[in-house]
Amino acid sequence: MIPTSFDYVAPTSVDEALSVLAEAGDDAKVLAGGQSLLPILRMRLNAPEKVVDLGRIEALRGVRDGGDHIAIGAMTPYCDIVDDALVREHALLLAKAVETVADPQIRHRGTVGGALVHADPAGDVGAPVLALEATLVVVGPGGERTVAASDFFQDLFETSVGDGELLTEIRIPKHTGWGASYEKFVRVSHQWSIVAVAATVRLDGGSIAEARIGLTNMGSTPLRATAVEQALVGKDVAGLAAACSAAAEGTNPPSDLNGDADYRRHLAGVLARRAVQKAMEG
């Protein structure tokens, strides 16, 4: 199907983009990588009068060292995340998750910021960003504000980014030396996650000193498995199964053709154990 007609604008600065959005109001849609928006337009599930393409704003691309954190521009494509030395050293979990997204073509077009704002609970970026306790920078007519990842995801496809605002940067505290793994269950290659678990751990000797666990597609938003995180402290490999058995505690996973809620709850526990064990192995 062909989208309805719309005006196309490609600003070259954040200020210009904000000005265009302010003028267009509810009639505008923001285009990041386009991997989610373009199918929606083609199916005519949305018919904006103006599409604002952020692809020419170079200030929104790249990864930099922020001292106690790394800062990732919202328009940084997946492929740059996977290959970036800073990300792999200080936020390995994010690189591990992004490696599983679709295929190389998608990873060259899709952007980390676009995925976060789209907020699909089956997407593979939200859970690792949540587990890594990132802070997200949002800019709008009222200036710049920061939002903790725990407050960013509001509901299904809803975030704290308001009308006329843009997500510009993701700041991730350095998890240097932490092991990480992203275990994703799908029926066919390149599919959205039926369930996935993001795990990153810091070891002290052969046991876990700290753990961070994020869950994908176990509710209307990405989730933290805080009970598992607490249970893992002090555990070695032998204690993983018992500690990870509570991974689905407090979740509300969907039921669909890929599996019902109980099946997803079972998967969460299995994948959590696998993810933590692989993270412990480096």
C-alpha positions as CSV (number, residue, x, y, z in Angstrom):
1,M,0.0,0.0,0.0
2,I,1.2,3.5,-0.7
3,P,1.2,6.1,2.1
4,T,-1.0,9.2,2.0
5,S,0.8,12.3,0.7
6,F,2.8,14.4,3.2
7,D,5.3,17.2,3.3
8,Y,8.9,16.1,4.0
9,V,11.4,18.2,6.0
10,A,15.0,17.4,6.8
11,P,16.4,19.9,9.3
12,T,20.1,20.0,10.0
13,S,20.0,21.1,13.7
14,V,18.0,20.2,16.7
15,D,16.8,23.8,17.0
16,E,15.5,23.7,13.5
17,A,13.7,20.4,14.1
18,L,12.1,21.7,17.2
19,S,10.9,24.8,15.3
20,V,9.3,22.6,12.6
21,L,7.6,20.4,15.2
22,A,6.3,23.4,17.0
23,E,4.8,24.8,13.8
24,A,3.3,21.5,12.6
25,G,1.9,20.4,16.0
26,D,0.0,17.1,16.0
27,D,0.2,16.9,12.2
28,A,3.9,15.9,12.2
29,K,5.7,12.7,12.7
30,V,9.4,12.3,13.4
31,L,11.5,10.0,11.2
32,A,14.6,8.5,12.8
33,G,15.8,5.2,11.1
34,G,12.3,4.7,9.7
35,Q,12.2,1.0,10.4
36,S,9.0,1.3,12.4
37,L,7.4,4.5,11.0
38,L,7.6,3.6,7.3
39,P,5.6,0.4,7.6
40,I,3.0,2.3,9.6
41,L,2.7,4.9,6.9
42,R,2.5,2.3,4.2
43,M,-0.3,0.5,6.0
44,R,-2.0,3.9,6.5
45,L,-2.2,3.3,10.2
46,N,-1.1,6.9,10.5
47,A,-1.4,9.8,8.0
48,P,0.7,12.8,9.1
49,E,0.7,16.0,7.1
50,K,4.5,16.4,7.7
51,V,7.4,14.0,8.2
52,V,10.4,15.5,10.0
53,D,13.5,13.5,9.1
54,L,16.3,13.7,11.7
55,G,18.9,12.0,9.5
56,R,20.8,15.1,8.6
57,I,21.4,16.3,12.2
58,E,25.0,15.1,12.6
59,A,25.0,16.3,16.3
60,L,22.7,13.5,17.1
61,R,25.1,10.8,16.0
62,G,28.1,9.1,17.6
63,V,29.4,7.9,21.0
64,R,31.5,9.9,23.3
65,D,33.2,9.4,26.7
66,G,31.4,11.5,29.4
67,G,33.7,10.6,32.2
68,D,31.6,8.4,34.5
69,H,29.3,7.5,31.6
70,I,29.2,7.1,27.8
71,A,26.9,9.3,25.8
72,I,25.2,7.9,22.7
73,G,23.5,10.2,20.2
74,A,19.9,9.3,19.6
75,M,20.5,9.0,15.8
76,T,23.4,6.6,16.1
77,P,22.6,3.5,14.0
78,Y,22.7,0.0,15.4
79,C,25.8,-0.9,13.4
80,D,27.8,1.8,15.0
81,I,26.8,0.6,18.5
82,V,27.9,-2.9,17.8
83,D,31.3,-1.9,16.5
84,D,32.1,1.0,18.9
85,A,35.0,0.4,21.3
86,L,33.6,2.6,24.1
87,V,30.3,0.7,24.1
88,R,31.9,-2.7,24.1
89,E,34.2,-1.7,27.0
90,H,31.7,0.2,29.2
91,A,28.2,-1.0,28.1
92,L,28.8,-4.4,26.6
93,L,25.2,-5.5,27.3
94,L,23.9,-2.9,24.8
95,A,26.2,-4.2,22.1
96,K,25.2,-7.8,22.8
97,A,21.5,-6.9,22.4
98,V,21.9,-4.8,19.3
99,E,23.8,-7.6,17.6
100,T,20.6,-9.6,17.6
101,V,18.4,-7.0,15.9
102,A,17.2,-8.2,12.5
103,D,19.9,-8.2,9.8
104,P,22.9,-6.0,8.7
105,Q,20.6,-3.9,6.4
106,I,18.3,-3.1,9.2
107,R,21.2,-2.4,11.6
108,H,22.6,0.1,9.2
109,R,19.3,2.1,9.1
110,G,17.7,1.6,12.5
111,T,18.7,3.9,15.3
112,V,18.9,3.4,19.0
113,G,17.0,6.5,19.8
114,G,14.3,5.7,17.3
115,A,13.8,2.3,18.9
116,L,13.6,3.7,22.4
117,V,11.0,6.4,21.5
118,H,8.9,3.8,19.5
119,A,8.9,1.8,22.7
120,D,7.8,-1.6,21.3
121,P,7.9,-3.9,24.3
122,A,9.3,-6.7,21.9
123,G,12.1,-4.4,20.8
124,D,15.7,-5.3,21.8
125,V,17.0,-1.9,23.0
126,G,14.7,-1.0,25.9
127,A,15.6,-3.8,28.3
128,P,19.4,-3.4,28.1
129,V,19.1,0.4,28.5
130,L,16.8,-0.1,31.5
131,A,19.1,-2.7,33.0
132,L,22.1,-0.4,32.5
133,E,20.3,2.3,34.4
134,A,20.7,4.9,31.6
135,T,19.6,8.5,31.7
136,L,17.9,9.9,28.6
137,V,18.2,13.5,27.5
138,V,15.0,15.0,26.1
139,V,14.9,18.5,24.5
140,G,11.8,20.5,23.8
141,P,10.4,24.1,23.7
142,G,11.0,24.3,27.5
143,G,14.7,23.4,27.2
144,E,16.6,20.2,28.1
145,R,15.6,17.7,30.7
146,T,16.9,14.3,31.8
147,V,14.7,11.2,32.4
148,A,15.8,8.0,34.2
149,A,15.3,4.9,32.0
150,S,13.0,3.6,34.8
151,D,10.7,6.6,34.2
152,F,11.1,6.8,30.4
153,F,8.7,3.9,29.4
154,Q,5.2,4.8,30.2
155,D,3.0,2.2,28.6
156,L,2.6,0.3,25.3
157,F,4.3,2.4,22.6
158,E,4.3,5.4,25.0
159,T,7.3,7.2,26.6
160,S,7.9,10.4,28.5
161,V,8.9,12.2,25.3
162,G,6.1,14.8,25.0
163,D,4.6,16.6,22.0
164,G,7.2,18.8,20.3
165,E,10.1,17.1,22.1
166,L,13.0,15.0,20.9
167,L,15.2,12.4,22.5
168,T,18.7,13.6,21.8
169,E,21.1,11.4,23.9
170,I,21.4,8.3,26.0
171,R,23.8,8.4,28.9
172,I,24.9,5.0,30.2
173,P,26.9,4.7,33.5
174,K,30.1,2.8,32.8
175,H,29.9,-0.9,33.6
176,T,33.5,-1.5,32.9
177,G,34.6,-5.1,33.3
178,W,31.0,-6.4,33.6
179,G,30.2,-9.5,31.7
180,A,27.0,-9.4,29.6
181,S,24.7,-11.5,27.5
182,Y,21.4,-11.1,25.7
183,E,19.4,-14.3,25.3
184,K,16.6,-13.9,22.8
185,F,14.0,-16.5,21.9
186,V,12.4,-16.4,18.4
187,R,10.8,-19.0,16.1
188,V,12.4,-17.7,13.0
189,S,15.5,-15.6,12.3
190,H,15.0,-11.8,12.4
191,Q,11.7,-12.0,14.3
192,W,10.7,-9.7,17.1
193,S,11.6,-11.2,20.5
194,I,9.0,-13.6,21.8
195,V,10.9,-13.2,25.1
196,A,14.4,-12.0,25.7
197,V,16.5,-11.4,28.8
198,A,19.3,-8.9,29.1
199,A,21.9,-9.7,31.8
200,T,25.0,-8.0,33.0
201,V,27.0,-9.0,36.1
202,R,30.1,-8.0,38.0
203,L,32.1,-10.8,39.5
204,D,34.1,-11.0,42.7
205,G,36.1,-14.1,42.4
206,G,33.8,-16.8,41.2
207,S,30.6,-15.3,42.5
208,I,28.3,-12.5,41.5
209,A,28.9,-9.2,43.3
210,E,26.3,-7.2,41.4
211,A,23.7,-8.1,38.7
212,R,21.3,-6.2,36.4
213,I,18.5,-8.0,34.6
214,G,16.2,-6.6,32.0
215,L,13.2,-8.4,30.4
216,T,11.9,-8.0,26.8
217,N,8.2,-8.6,25.9
218,M,7.1,-9.5,29.4
219,G,4.7,-6.6,29.8
220,S,3.6,-3.4,28.1
221,T,7.1,-1.9,28.7
222,P,10.6,-3.3,29.2
223,L,11.0,-4.5,32.8
224,R,13.7,-4.9,35.5
225,A,13.8,-8.3,37.3
226,T,14.9,-6.8,40.6
227,A,14.1,-9.9,42.6
228,V,16.5,-11.9,40.5
229,E,19.1,-9.2,40.7
230,Q,19.0,-9.4,44.5
231,A,18.9,-13.2,44.6
232,L,22.0,-13.5,42.4
233,V,24.3,-11.6,44.7
234,G,26.8,-14.0,46.2
235,K,25.8,-16.8,43.9
236,D,28.1,-18.9,41.7
237,V,27.1,-21.0,38.7
238,A,25.6,-23.7,40.9
239,G,23.1,-21.3,42.4
240,L,21.8,-19.7,39.2
241,A,18.7,-21.9,38.6
242,A,17.2,-21.1,41.9
243,A,18.0,-17.4,41.8
244,C,16.6,-17.0,38.2
245,S,13.4,-18.9,38.9
246,A,11.7,-15.7,39.9
247,A,12.4,-13.9,36.7
248,A,8.7,-13.6,35.7
249,E,7.6,-12.5,39.1
250,G,5.3,-9.5,38.9
251,T,5.2,-9.5,35.1
252,N,2.2,-9.4,32.8
253,P,3.3,-11.0,29.5
254,P,1.0,-11.0,26.4
255,S,-0.7,-14.1,25.0
256,D,-0.6,-14.4,21.2
257,L,0.1,-16.8,18.3
258,N,3.8,-17.0,19.5
259,G,2.9,-18.3,22.9
260,D,0.6,-17.6,25.9
261,A,1.5,-15.8,29.0
262,D,2.4,-18.9,31.0
263,Y,4.8,-20.1,28.3
264,R,6.5,-16.7,28.3
265,R,6.8,-16.8,32.1
266,H,8.5,-20.2,31.8
267,L,10.8,-18.9,29.0
268,A,11.8,-15.9,31.2
269,G,13.3,-18.1,33.9
270,V,15.1,-20.4,31.4
271,L,16.6,-17.5,29.4
272,A,17.5,-15.6,32.6
273,R,19.6,-18.5,33.8
274,R,21.3,-18.9,30.4
275,A,21.9,-15.2,30.1
276,V,23.5,-14.9,33.6
277,Q,25.7,-17.9,33.0
278,K,27.0,-16.6,29.7
279,A,27.5,-13.2,31.3
280,M,29.6,-14.8,34.0
281,E,31.7,-16.5,31.4
282,G,32.5,-13.2,29.8
